[in-house]
């Protein structure tokens, strides 16, 4: 009896949804947060992103770095704000 119920639930979960549709490309002009203008920023204002709460592995950075936009890697909820140059 238990295997019949589990089999039915599994069949419902696998069979739902149909084919996935291709998402349209993001319209960057409509983004709420525009890219920062770093041309007049002589210092670094970066967010550093880490893989864990202990900040043991740096996985990406994003922000202004000495006059230019600087970004690489990924983002996570574990971040640190840096001001330096």
Order of alpha helices (4+ residues) and beta strands (2+ residues): alpha-beta-beta-beta-beta
